[in-house]
């Protein structure tokens, strides 16, 4: 990664394996599974696929945004059967948590702090804890916490949907354009599923009802007419609808981060170098534009980097308006992004979504030539963004 720039194979961080669960709709196919139990089968699958000894894992680092369930990474590690000697750390950068967890693991490898990290994210909106504030006065009733605070009122702390409306108005992203982008996301996701392009990356899950092996949310029967008929959700005169916003979801994704030297010692040949990762802040009222300054920071640290020329780009589709506005600002053609559909169709399990982007890139680049570049980008609640650069080696 850029801050070190080491040519020592023992300090070059790579992703050597990547898996995800199917993505379920809130209160849907995965509703009975706790967030740690979503991640544990992925940990076991990585160990089985790579031959990595469980006691060789230096740490488990998982992102999570909404479950408020303590150290989920440690819980998942133990549930997966890792020795008690393996620690765990849970990261909260909201929607960017899973991608940040992977970047942190890469920095540890780069620094020589360890050799093998299991990193990613897990989220269950279905199992999210009910939260209450203490009564405002003695003898009063506890107050439900509708959502976490992301910014002080003096700055502005809009709901995500209102922020998406703000971005649409600010950047001039029309309702028609948002709907067309959402439709294409579903078309691509359905086509990819039919072509079994997700099968190698998905670890099926056993639920009380049945085995779940496919994503729940992509809709084959949607159309521009159906999308156009939906009413705005957040403002009566707005452009953001249930059709051009992501669903609410459950899911997890975990990758193995190690050094180039260690990966080769295990005989692993499909490797993505984690070249660099940058996070940046933006006005919380326009929080969907966070990927723009993050990408500018990444470009400044990597002279000559041309985002528009990178062949593999995964951009988290929380709302069509913020994806289109960010891509326009960065000069990236939206048609080149999310070649197998994105979160508008597949779903957005908050803390896991960044790791899902990486797992998608890992799967897509299996057949690509060496030296091919890739990008994962996300907007983040509270007015932030993250962009991570990869290279196939």
C-alpha positions in Angstrom: 0.0 0.0 0.0 1.2 3.5 -0.8 2.3 4.7 2.7 5.0 2.0 2.7 5.6 1.1 -0.9 7.7 -1.9 0.1 8.9 -4.3 -2.6 9.5 -7.0 0.0 7.0 -9.8 -0.7 6.7 -10.3 3.1 5.3 -6.8 3.4 3.0 -6.6 0.3 -0.6 -7.2 1.4 -2.8 -9.4 -0.7 -6.2 -10.9 -0.6 -5.8 -14.7 -1.1 -9.4 -15.9 -0.6 -12.8 -14.2 -0.4 -16.3 -15.5 0.3 -19.7 -14.1 1.2 -23.1 -15.3 2.4 -26.2 -15.0 0.3 -27.7 -11.6 1.0 -31.2 -11.7 2.6 -33.9 -9.1 2.9 -34.6 -7.8 6.4 -36.9 -10.3 8.1 -36.4 -12.6 5.1 -34.4 -15.8 4.4 -31.6 -15.1 6.9 -33.7 -13.4 9.6 -33.1 -16.2 12.2 -29.3 -16.0 12.0 -27.3 -13.8 14.4 -24.6 -11.6 12.8 -21.7 -13.6 14.3 -23.3 -16.8 12.9 -23.3 -15.3 9.5 -19.6 -14.8 9.5 -18.5 -18.0 11.2 -19.2 -20.3 8.2 -17.1 -18.0 6.0 -14.1 -18.3 8.4 -14.4 -22.0 8.3 -14.6 -22.0 4.5 -11.5 -19.9 4.1 -9.5 -22.2 6.3 -10.7 -25.2 4.4 -10.0 -23.7 1.0 -6.5 -22.4 1.8 -5.2 -25.0 4.2 -4.4 -22.3 6.7 -4.0 -23.7 10.2 -6.5 -22.1 12.6 -3.8 -21.2 15.1 -1.9 -19.3 12.4 -4.6 -16.6 12.3 -3.2 -13.4 13.9 -6.6 -11.6 14.2 -10.2 -11.5 13.0 -11.3 -8.0 12.1 -15.0 -7.5 11.2 -17.0 -4.4 10.4 -20.5 -3.9 11.8 -22.7 -0.8 11.8 -26.0 -1.5 13.5 -26.1 -4.6 15.7 -24.7 -3.2 19.0 -23.7 -6.6 20.1 -20.3 -6.2 21.6 -17.2 -7.6 19.9 -18.8 -9.6 17.0 -15.4 -10.4 15.5 -14.3 -12.3 18.7 -17.7 -14.0 18.9 -17.5 -15.1 15.3 -13.9 -16.3 15.7 -14.9 -18.5 18.6 -18.1 -19.7 17.0 -16.0 -20.7 13.9 -13.9 -22.9 16.0 -10.7 -20.8 16.1 -8.5 -21.3 19.1 -9.1 -19.1 22.1 -5.7 -17.6 21.4 -7.0 -15.8 18.3 -8.3 -12.4 19.1 -11.0 -10.4 17.4 -11.7 -6.7 16.7 -14.9 -5.1 15.5 -14.7 -2.0 13.4 -17.4 0.7 13.0 -17.1 3.1 10.1 -20.8 2.6 9.4 -21.3 1.5 5.7 -17.6 1.5 5.1 -16.8 -0.8 8.0 -16.2 -4.0 6.0 -13.9 -2.2 3.6 -12.1 -0.4 6.4 -11.5 -3.7 8.2 -9.8 -5.1 5.1 -7.7 -1.9 4.8 -6.7 -2.2 8.5 -5.6 -5.8 8.0 -3.5 -4.8 5.0 -1.8 -2.1 7.1 -0.9 -4.7 9.7 0.6 -7.0 7.1 2.5 -4.1 5.6 3.8 -3.1 9.0 5.0 -6.6 9.7 2.6 -6.9 12.7 1.3 -10.3 11.6 1.0 -12.8 8.8 -2.7 -13.9 8.5 -5.8 -11.8 9.0 -9.5 -12.7 8.5 -11.2 -9.4 7.7 -14.6 -8.3 6.4 -17.9 -7.5 7.9 -21.2 -8.9 9.1 -24.7 -7.3 9.5 -28.1 -8.5 10.5 -30.8 -5.8 10.2 -33.3 -8.6 11.2 -31.4 -9.2 14.5 -30.5 -5.6 15.3 -31.0 -4.9 19.0 -33.8 -2.6 20.2 -32.2 0.5 21.8 -33.5 2.9 24.4 -32.2 6.0 26.1 -32.7 6.4 29.9 -35.7 8.5 30.8 -35.2 12.2 30.5 -36.6 12.7 34.0 -36.8 10.4 37.0 -39.8 8.1 36.8 -40.2 8.7 33.0 -40.3 6.2 30.2 -37.2 5.1 28.3 -37.0 6.8 24.9 -36.5 4.6 21.8 -33.3 5.4 19.8 -34.5 5.6 16.2 -31.0 5.9 14.8 -27.5 6.7 15.9 -26.3 10.3 15.7 -23.7 10.9 12.9 -23.2 14.7 13.2 -24.2 17.5 15.5 -27.3 19.6 14.6 -25.0 22.6 14.1 -23.5 20.8 11.1 -26.5 18.8 10.0 -27.5 15.2 10.5 -30.1 14.2 7.9 -31.6 10.8 7.5 -29.9 8.8 4.7 -32.9 9.2 2.4 -33.0 13.0 2.9 -29.3 13.1 2.2 -29.9 11.1 -1.0 -32.5 13.7 -2.0 -30.1 16.5 -1.2 -27.4 14.9 -3.4 -29.9 14.4 -6.2 -30.9 18.1 -6.1 -27.3 19.3 -5.6 -26.0 17.3 -8.6 -29.0 17.5 -10.8 -29.7 13.7 -10.9 -33.1 13.2 -12.4 -35.7 10.6 -11.3 -35.6 9.0 -14.7 -31.9 8.6 -14.5 -32.1 7.1 -11.1 -34.7 4.6 -12.1 -32.8 3.6 -15.2 -29.7 2.9 -13.2 -31.7 0.9 -10.7 -33.3 -1.2 -13.4 -29.9 -2.0 -14.9 -28.6 -3.1 -11.5 -31.4 -5.6 -11.3 -30.9 -6.8 -14.9 -27.2 -7.3 -14.4 -27.7 -9.1 -11.0 -30.4 -11.4 -12.5 -28.2 -12.2 -15.5 -25.2 -12.9 -13.3 -27.2 -15.3 -11.1 -28.5 -17.2 -14.1 -25.0 -17.5 -15.4 -24.0 -18.9 -11.9 -21.4 -16.2 -11.6 -22.1 -15.8 -7.8 -21.9 -19.5 -7.0 -18.2 -19.8 -6.3 -18.2 -16.8 -3.9 -21.3 -17.7 -1.9 -21.2 -20.0 1.1 -24.7 -21.5 1.5 -26.2 -21.1 5.0 -28.4 -23.5 7.0 -31.5 -21.8 8.4 -34.3 -23.3 10.5 -36.4 -23.3 7.4 -34.0 -24.4 4.7 -30.6 -24.1 3.0 -30.2 -20.6 1.6 -27.7 -20.4 -1.3 -28.9 -17.4 -3.4 -29.4 -13.7 -3.0 -33.0 -12.8 -2.1 -33.5 -9.3 -3.5 -32.8 -9.1 -7.3 -36.1 -8.8 -9.2 -36.4 -10.2 -12.7 -39.8 -8.8 -13.2 -39.1 -5.1 -12.6 -39.4 -2.5 -15.3 -39.1 1.2 -15.9 -42.8 1.4 -15.8 -43.0 -0.2 -12.4 -40.2 1.9 -11.1 -41.8 5.1 -12.4 -45.0 4.2 -10.6 -43.4 4.3 -7.2 -44.0 7.3 -5.0 -41.1 9.3 -3.4 -40.4 8.0 0.1 -38.7 10.9 1.8 -40.1 14.1 0.2 -43.5 14.4 -1.5 -41.8 16.2 -4.4 -38.6 14.1 -4.3 -37.0 11.6 -6.6 -35.8 8.9 -4.2 -38.1 5.9 -4.1 -38.1 2.3 -2.8 -37.1 1.3 -6.3 -34.0 3.4 -6.7 -32.8 3.0 -3.1 -31.2 -0.2 -1.7 -33.3 -2.6 0.4 -32.5 -3.3 4.1 -30.5 -6.5 4.4 -28.6 -9.3 6.3 -25.3 -10.8 5.2 -21.6 -11.2 5.7 -18.3 -11.4 3.8 -14.8 -12.4 4.9 -11.5 -12.4 3.1 -8.0 -13.7 3.9 -5.5 -10.9 4.0 -1.8 -12.0 4.1 1.5 -11.1 2.5 2.4 -12.0 -1.1 5.2 -14.3 0.4 2.8 -16.1 2.7 0.2 -16.6 0.0 2.7 -18.1 -2.3 4.0 -20.4 0.5 0.4 -21.8 0.7 0.3 -22.4 -3.0 -2.4 -19.8 -3.6 -2.3 -18.3 -7.1 -5.4 -16.0 -7.4 -4.2 -12.9 -5.5 -5.3 -9.3 -5.3 -2.7 -6.8 -4.0 -4.2 -4.2 -1.8 -2.4 -1.2 -3.3 -3.8 1.6 -1.2 -6.9 2.8 0.6 -8.1 6.3 1.5 -11.0 7.6 3.6 -12.2 11.2 3.6 -15.0 13.4 4.9 -17.6 15.5 3.2 -20.6 17.7 4.3 -23.0 15.3 6.1 -25.9 17.0 4.4 -24.4 15.6 1.1 -23.0 12.4 2.6 -23.4 10.4 -0.6 -20.6 12.3 -2.2 -18.0 11.0 0.3 -16.3 8.7 -2.3 -15.3 11.8 -4.3 -12.8 13.3 -1.8 -11.7 9.8 -0.9 -10.9 9.1 -4.5 -9.1 12.4 -4.9 -6.9 11.5 -1.9 -6.2 8.1 -3.4 -5.2 9.7 -6.7 -3.0 12.3 -5.0 -1.1 9.5 -3.3 -0.8 7.4 -6.5 0.2 9.8 -9.3 -1.0 8.7 -12.7 -4.0 6.8 -11.4 -6.9 7.3 -13.8 -10.1 6.1 -12.1 -12.0 6.2 -15.4 -9.6 3.8 -17.0 -9.8 1.1 -14.3 -11.6 -1.9 -15.8 -13.1 -3.4 -12.5 -15.0 -1.0 -10.3 -17.5 -1.9 -7.5 -19.4 1.1 -6.1 -21.8 0.5 -3.3 -25.3 1.4 -4.5 -27.0 2.7 -1.3 -29.0 5.1 -3.5 -28.9 5.6 -7.3 -28.7 9.4 -6.8 -25.4 9.3 -4.8 -23.8 6.7 -7.1 -24.5 8.7 -10.2 -23.5 12.0 -8.6 -20.2 10.6 -7.4 -19.4 8.9 -10.7 -20.2 12.1 -12.6 -17.9 14.1 -10.4 -15.1 11.6 -10.9 -15.6 11.3 -14.6 -16.4 7.6 -14.5 -19.0 6.1 -16.9 -21.7 4.5 -14.8 -22.1 1.8 -17.4 -18.6 0.5 -16.5 -19.4 0.0 -12.8 -20.9 -3.0 -11.0 -20.8 -5.3 -14.0 -22.9 -7.9 -12.1 -25.3 -5.5 -10.5 -24.9 -3.7 -7.2 -26.6 -3.1 -3.9 -29.8 -1.7 -5.4 -30.5 -5.3 -6.6 -28.3 -7.5 -4.4 -28.8 -5.6 -1.1 -26.8 -3.5 1.4 -26.0 -5.3 4.7 -24.3 -2.2 6.0 -21.2 -3.3 7.8 -20.6 -6.2 5.4 -21.1 -4.3 2.1 -17.5 -3.1 1.7 -16.2 -6.6 2.1 -18.9 -7.8 -0.4 -17.5 -5.4 -2.9 -14.0 -6.9 -2.5 -15.4 -10.4 -2.7 -17.1 -9.5 -6.0 -13.9 -8.0 -7.4 -11.9 -11.1 -6.3 -14.4 -13.3 -8.2 -14.6 -11.1 -11.3 -10.8 -10.9 -11.6 -10.1 -14.6 -11.5 -9.9 -14.7 -15.3 -8.3 -11.3 -15.7 -4.8 -10.8 -16.8 -2.1 -10.0 -14.2 -1.6 -6.3 -13.4 -5.3 -5.6 -13.9 -6.5 -2.9 -11.5 -9.7 -2.6 -9.5 -11.5 -0.2 -7.3 -14.0 -0.5 -4.4 -15.8 2.7 -3.4 -18.4 3.6 -0.9 -20.3 6.5 0.6 -20.6 6.4 4.4 -23.2 7.7 6.9 -22.1 10.9 8.6 -20.5 12.3 5.5 -17.5 10.1 4.7 -16.3 8.0 1.8 -13.7 5.3 1.3 -11.9 4.1 -1.9 -9.5 1.2 -2.1 -7.3 0.3 -5.0 -6.3 -3.3 -5.9 -4.1 -5.0 -8.5 -4.1 -8.6 -9.6 -0.7 -10.1 -9.1 
